[in-house]
Amino acid sequence: MLTRQRKQHILDALRREGQVVARLLSEELGLSEDTIRRDLRELAAEGLLQRVHGGALPLAPAEADFPGRERIATADKRLIGRAAARMVLPGQVVFIDGGTTAVQMARHLPASLRATVVTHSPSVAVELAGHAGVEVVLVGGRLFKHSVVSVGAAALQAIAQVRADVFFMGVTGVQAQAGLTTADLEEAHIKRALMAASAETVVLASSEKIGAASACVINPLGPGITLLVAPSAPVKALGALRKSGARIVQADSAA
C-alpha cells in the first residue's frame, strides 16, 4: 500500500470510528507500528488529526477563529446556551467563559435574573451591558484575539480573588481519553484557574466538540464535571464520556 493510500485509510477509519489505535492499524495493514506512528505524526503536522498516546483522535473543528466558530453548529449552541442560562439561580456568582456558546448563554439569561457574572470575555460582557439585574465583572489582561478573551498573569490574579458558584466552560474538544482540551496553552491555564475558583463546572459542549481533541489539556473528565450537550450529540461518544464519571445533561430542544 502506498503512503498516500495508507494515510487515506487512516483518515477514513478515524471518521468512521472516532479514534484510531496504532497497534490495531499495524495489525490490520500488516505494517510495523513505527510506520503507522510516522504516518500519524505527518498527518498531525498537516493539521488532519490530533495524536494521543497509542493513536489519534479527530482534530477539533472548534479551533477555527471566532467568526469561523460562529458559523459552526449554530442551532446546537443556541440550545445549549439557553439551557445553561436556565441553570443560573438568583443571587449566584458565576464565571462565564469566552466563546460563541458562552455568548449565546449570556444572550438567554432571563431579564428578571439578579446575579453576578464574572467573565474574561468582552463579548459576553457586552451582551450583558443592558441587563439591569446582572452585575458584570470584566476580568482584564492581554487580549487573546483568537478567542477574544483576556489571558495572562493579570487575569489569573483577578480570577484568584473570586469564589464562584458555577463556572460555565467553553472547550474545543471533549473526549474520554484526552479529557477537556483547547488549542492554546495559556488559555488552558485560565480555564483551570476558573475551575479551581468554582464550586461546580458545567462544560458547554456542542456536538462538533464531542469525541474531538486539541493539543492542550485543561482537565481530565470525572465526577464533579457536568457536560451540557445538544440532542444531536453522538450517542457512541457520549457512552464513553459517561464511563469517565462525568454527568451528562441534554439541552431540551422543545424548551
N, C-alpha and C positions, 0 to 999 in steps of 0.2 A: 504493500500500500504506500502510495506517495505521501510525502509530508503534508501537502495541501489536502489530500483526501482524508488523512488521519485527523487533521485539525478540524475539518468539517464534521467528521464523525463525532468528535468530542463535543463540539458546539451543539450538534443535533441531540446528543444524549443529555447534555445539560438542560436544553429547553424541554426535553421530554420528561426527565426525572427530577429536575430541580437541583441536582448536585451530581458530581462525578467523583469516583474514588480511583486513584491512580492504580492501585493494586488490581482492582477488578477490570479496569480498562486494559491493563497489560496482559491479563489472562485471556480476555475476550479477543484481543488482537494478536496474541502470540508474540508480544514485544516485551522488552525489558522495561521495568519501572523507570529507569533512568531516561529512556526515550520518551515515555509519557510525561514525566516531570519536565523535561526540556520543552515539550510541546506546550504544557500548561504555563511555563514561565514566559514563553514567547507570546502566547495568546493573552496573558495578563498584561504584558508590555504593550500590546496593541489595544488595550482597553476593552477586551471582549469577555473577560471573566475576572473573578476575584479568587486568588489562590488562598486555600486554607490548609491546615495540616492534613496531609494524606490525599488531597484532591483539590476541588474547586467548586465555587458557587456562582450563581448568576451575579453579574455586576449590577448594582442598584441604579435603576434609571433615574431615581430621585437625586442623583448627583449633578443634574443639569443646573444651570444658573436659575435665579429666582424667577425671571419672566418665563423661562422654559418650563419650570415646575408648575407654574400657574396653569399650564395647558395640559398637565398630566392628571388623570383620574379626578376631574373636577367634581363629578357627582359624588364620588366616594368622600372627597374632602368636605363637601357641604354637609353630608350626613354625619360624618364623624365630628365636625366642628359643632354642629347643632347638638349632638348628643353630649359632647364634652361640656358645652355651655350649661346644659341642664344639671351637670354634676356639681356645679359651684353652689355652695349654700350661703345664705345671708350671713354676713359677718366674717366670712373666711378671709384669710390671706392666702393668695395663690400665686405661684410662679407660672407664667405662660411663656413658653419658648418661642423662638423665631420660626419662620417657615410659612408656607401657604396654607396648611391646615390650621395652624395657630391663628392666622388672620381670620379664617372662617369661624373659628371658635369665638374670637373677640366680637365679630360681627353679629353673632347669635346670642350674646349674653342678654338676658331679659332686661327690658327698660326699667323694671321695678327693683332690680337687684342692687343691694348695698353691700359692697365688699371691697377689698383692696387687691389690686393686681400689680405685681412686680414683674417687670419684663426687661430684657435687654434687646428687645426688638422695636425699633422706631415704627415699623409698620403696624405692629399690634397697638402701640401707644396712640398712634394717630387714629386708628379705628375707635378707640375708647375716649378720644378727646371730648366728644359731645355727650358722653354717658354721665348724667348728673350724679348718679348714685355710686359710681365706682371711683375710688381713689386710685390714681395711676402713679406708680413709682417707676421711673425710667432709669435703668442701670446704664452708666456711661462706660467709655473705654474706646479702644481702637475699633473702628467700623470694619468688620469683615464683609466686604462688599458682595461676595458670592451669595451669602445667606442673609445679608442685611441685618446683622446683629453685632452687638458690642462684644469684644473679646479682650483678653489681656489681663495684666495684674490689677488694674483699677476695677475692672468688672468682677474679678474674683474677690477682691477685698469688699466690695459693696454687697455681693451675694452673701458673704460670711456674716454680715450683720443682721440678716433676716432669718426668721424661722417661719416657714410656710406650712399650711395645712396640706396642700397638694401641689405637685409640680406636673404640669401638662407638657410632656416632652415630645419634640419632633425628632425623627431619625431619618436616615436614608436606607437603612436595612434592619430587618428583624429576622433572625434565623436561629434555630435551636442550638447549633454548634457554635456559631460566631457570636451570638448574643445580639445586643443592641449596638449598632455601628453607625458611623458617619464618615465623611470623606476628609475631614480636616482635623489634625491633632489638637490644635488649640481650641477648636470648637468642642471637641470631645472633653477636654479638661473643664470647660464651662458647664457642660451638661452634667458631668459628675458632681461638680460643686453644687449645682442646683438640686440634684438628687439628695446629696448629703444634708442639705439645709431644709429638706421637706419631710413631713411625716409619711407621705404616700406619693408614689409616682404613677401617673397614667400616661401611657405611650399612645400617641395619635398615629395609628398605623394604617394608612391607606393601602389598597391591595397590591400595588406595584412594589411596595417595600417588603412584603412578607415573602420569606424564602430567599431574599437577596442579601448581599453583604457589601460593606465598604471597608476600606483599609484600617480605619481607626476604631478601636473598641471603646465603647462608652461604659458598658457594664454587662456582665452575664445576665441571662434570664433566670428568674427564680421567684419564690414566694415573695410577696410584697410589691410585685410589679403587676399592674393591670394593663392589658393590651386592649385598646378600643379599636375595633375593626369594623369594616363595612360588610353588608350582606354578601358582596361579591368576593370576599376573601377566599383564597384557595383552600378547600377543605383538607386536602392531604397535608399541606404545610401547617395548618392550624393544629392538626393532630400531634405533630412533632413538638409544636410550641407548648401544648398542654402538658406534655410529659416533663417539661422543664420546671413545672410548678407555678408558672405564671398564670394569673387569672385572665380569662378572655371574655370580653363583653362585646356583643354585637350591637352596633348602632341600629336603631329601628327605622326602616325605610318608610314606614307608614306614619311616623310621628310628625 
